[in-house]
Amino acid sequence: MSEVDEKSRFFFTPCNEIEFDSKAIEKTLKKDDNAGMKALAGVKDILSKVDDWNAATLHDVVNKFVETSGNQLGKVAQPIR
């Protein structure tokens, strides 16, 4: 049970109390003129319009964003993670 508690704690922690790895932020979000942040902003806009949040729909929406934005999947998927 302690593993479930540890792994799910993130979902119940207020945003301002979450500790992020500064090296990961730099590498994933800020590198290449904030490419990760820009990808997140684009995906956020598209995901906010999705009504049916299931794996297949989200997979299709993210892949379509990747194709239309000219990004590579890894450059979009990693910031989402």
HELIX and SHEET records of a PDB file:
HELIX    1   1 SER A    2  PHE A   12  1                                  11    
HELIX    2   2 CYS A   15  GLU A   17  5                                   3    
HELIX    3   3 SER A   22  ILE A   25  1                                   4    
HELIX    4   4 GLU A   26  LYS A   30  3                                   5    
HELIX    5   5 LYS A   31  LEU A   47  1                                  17    
HELIX    6   6 ALA A   55  SER A   69  1                                  15    
HELIX    7   7 LEU A   73  ILE A   80  1                                   8    
END                                                                             
